[in-house]
Amino acid sequence: MKVGIMSMQRIQNYGSFLQSYGLKMTIENLGHKVVFLDYKIEKPIVQLEKPIVQLEKKNIPYRVAKKMYYIMKEDIFHIKSMSHLYNKKYLPMLGITEKRNYRDQVDVLVIGSDEVFNCLQPNLLVGYSRELFGKDNNAGKIISYAASCGNTTLENIKKYNIDKEVGGMLKKFSAISVRDNNSFKVINELTAKAPVINVDPVIIADFDAYIPEQSKLKDYILIYSYPNRIRNEKEINAIKNFAQKHNKKLVSIGSHQKWVDLKIEADPFELLSYVKNADYIITDTFHGSIFSIKYNKPFVTFIRESNKQKLRDLLQRFSVADRELKNADELEDILLKPMDFDRVNSIIAVEKEKSISYLQNNLK
């Protein structure tokens, strides 16, 4: 059977790639052919009136010099940016070309995983895309898998008067699977049906055959965040003090922080090798926490306002809520606190069986 996946596969970060690849792999292992479908980007409903930080306008010579810098970096010194590698190397690994694939005919369209239902984010790469709610599809039936509303809440959906429209589109799904309680609440209210809760595809996928050995780097803490997002002085000092006290290097992969000891460029599977060999992981992202849970690494998670809905739910779901770092002064205590990985792995096993069963039953 031909199965289409509509997700955030073109968003350029490791989590986006690995959740897309993980879902593709899982569905293919069930005996189906997989293609990725694109959605049309619509205007965001929520507009940002002003950027939080006003950036100084740069003059033309500056912009030309910056462009030349990236050209020299990539074409002369062969140092490829994440954006370049994502488009030229990682997307082909998913079977995706630069040409967008709209409305391909498929037997089943799977919408998810990732924040496909986060319809109120002001992200210009997403907007309010009705196609992510199944509009104008060319499929025999539509289901979702581990879809998330992100920080879009039921209250805000009603505030912007799109609750009836979104609910009407969702009611046409044959089955709905979400990955957090906020999304459950939204779908349950809008459709009068309780969706299934499944875990992110990264949790259930077996990437071991793709992960290279990484034995050169030892004694390090992996810092996994968006570029320079960990910039609070107290947080940085707590991290650096812990690293110095325990004789560990601070390492970032792909997306970098200015204050780390070592910055490494790696493909998504190389990233996982660095995850598996890290002594500790410090993150403030959903997938950084997912990697830590999946590969049984001691970690702490800073929860931000933008991801508190899904991230706090994730930690509770895997019985690791005590890994949330609310105060930087507690960083050492949390990192050194033993984790019950037997309990974590038993939860993973149950969730994996539940997820495979959901896909088997609905890809018919």
FENPE-V13315 format. One record per residue. N is the residue number from 1. SS is DSSP state (2 for helix, 1 for strand, 0 for the rest). PSI is psi in whole degrees, 0 to 359 (none if undefined). Layout:
n = (N/N)
ss = (SS/SS)
psi = (PSI/PSI)
This chain:
n = (1/2/3/4/5/6/7/8/9/10/11/12/13/14/15/16/17/18/19/20/21/22/23/24/25/26/27/28/29/30/31/32/33/34/35/36/37/38/39/40/41/42/43/44/45/46/47/48/49/50/51/52/53/54/55/56/57/58/59/60/61/62/63/64/65/66/67/68/69/70/71/72/73/74/75/76/77/78/79/80/81/82/83/84/85/86/87/88/89/90/91/92/93/94/95/96/97/98/99/100/101/102/103/104/105/106/107/108/109/110/111/112/113/114/115/116/117/118/119/120/121/122/123/124/125/126/127/128/129/130/131/132/133/134/135/136/137/138/139/140/141/142/143/144/145/146/147/148/149/150/151/152/153/154/155/156/157/158/159/160/161/162/163/164/165/166/167/168/169/170/171/172/173/174/175/176/177/178/179/180/181/182/183/184/185/186/187/188/189/190/191/192/193/194/195/196/197/198/199/200/201/202/203/204/205/206/207/208/209/210/211/212/213/214/215/216/217/218/219/220/221/222/223/224/225/226/227/228/229/230/231/232/233/234/235/236/237/238/239/240/241/242/243/244/245/246/247/248/249/250/251/252/253/254/255/256/257/258/259/260/261/262/263/264/265/266/267/268/269/270/271/272/273/274/275/276/277/278/279/280/281/282/283/284/285/286/287/288/289/290/291/292/293/294/295/296/297/298/299/300/301/302/303/304/305/306/307/308/309/310/311/312/313/314/315/316/317/318/319/320/321/322/323/324/325/326/327/328/329/330/331/332/333/334/335/336/337/338/339/340/341/342/343/344/345/346/347/348/349/350/351/352/353/354/355/356/357/358/359/360/361/362/363/364)
ss = (0/1/1/1/1/1/0/0/0/0/0/0/0/2/2/2/2/2/2/2/2/2/2/2/2/2/2/2/2/0/0/0/1/1/1/1/0/0/0/0/0/0/0/0/0/0/0/0/0/0/0/0/0/0/0/0/0/0/0/2/2/2/2/2/2/2/2/2/2/2/2/2/2/2/2/2/0/0/0/0/0/2/2/2/2/2/2/2/2/2/2/2/2/0/0/0/0/0/0/0/0/0/0/0/0/1/1/1/1/1/1/0/0/0/0/0/0/0/0/0/0/0/0/0/0/0/0/0/0/2/2/2/2/0/0/0/0/0/1/1/1/1/1/1/0/0/1/0/0/0/0/0/0/2/2/2/2/2/2/0/0/0/2/2/2/2/2/2/2/2/0/0/0/0/1/0/1/1/0/0/2/2/2/2/2/2/2/2/2/2/2/0/0/0/0/1/1/0/0/0/2/2/2/2/0/0/0/2/2/2/0/0/0/0/0/0/0/0/0/1/1/1/1/1/0/0/0/0/0/0/0/0/2/2/2/2/2/2/2/2/2/2/2/2/2/0/0/0/1/1/1/1/1/0/0/0/0/0/0/0/0/1/1/1/0/0/0/2/2/2/2/2/2/2/2/2/2/0/0/1/1/1/1/0/0/2/2/2/2/2/2/2/2/2/0/0/0/0/1/1/1/0/0/0/0/0/0/2/2/2/2/2/2/2/2/2/2/0/0/0/2/2/2/1/0/0/0/2/2/2/2/2/2/2/2/2/0/0/0/0/2/2/2/2/2/2/2/2/2/2/2/2/2/2/2/2/2/2/2/2/2/2/0/0)
psi = (146/120/129/140/126/110/202/40/342/355/127/79/165/318/317/314/311/326/324/313/320/319/318/311/317/316/320/323/342/3/16/159/137/136/151/137/147/159/153/135/127/170/132/141/319/119/138/117/316/147/147/321/121/118/140/132/130/144/172/314/322/315/323/317/320/319/317/324/314/327/314/319/318/317/331/311/357/36/106/137/163/318/314/311/323/315/322/334/311/318/318/333/336/357/25/137/171/331/130/143/94/140/36/142/124/160/317/135/122/117/120/174/218/188/53/337/10/73/351/8/142/17/120/347/353/299/200/89/110/335/333/349/17/1/144/37/167/53/154/321/164/136/168/162/121/40/149/143/358/232/12/123/164/320/318/327/319/323/320/10/40/10/318/320/312/316/320/320/318/330/345/353/144/328/144/127/132/175/6/164/326/316/321/313/316/310/317/319/318/336/349/23/141/118/166/145/120/162/162/142/334/326/319/346/146/103/1/322/343/348/118/160/143/99/356/320/128/164/63/157/125/125/114/108/176/159/120/27/332/93/1/128/320/319/314/315/321/319/313/322/320/316/316/317/325/12/51/145/148/122/133/149/122/293/121/154/141/334/4/165/327/130/126/136/134/155/172/323/330/322/315/330/323/326/311/332/359/148/323/159/132/125/165/28/160/308/334/321/321/312/317/316/312/319/18/54/136/131/165/151/122/125/127/164/325/341/14/327/305/327/318/323/318/312/320/321/327/18/38/34/337/0/358/130/104/335/124/334/341/4/310/316/318/315/324/352/127/145/143/82/335/317/316/314/329/324/317/315/316/316/324/315/318/319/316/319/317/313/317/315/333/353/57/none)
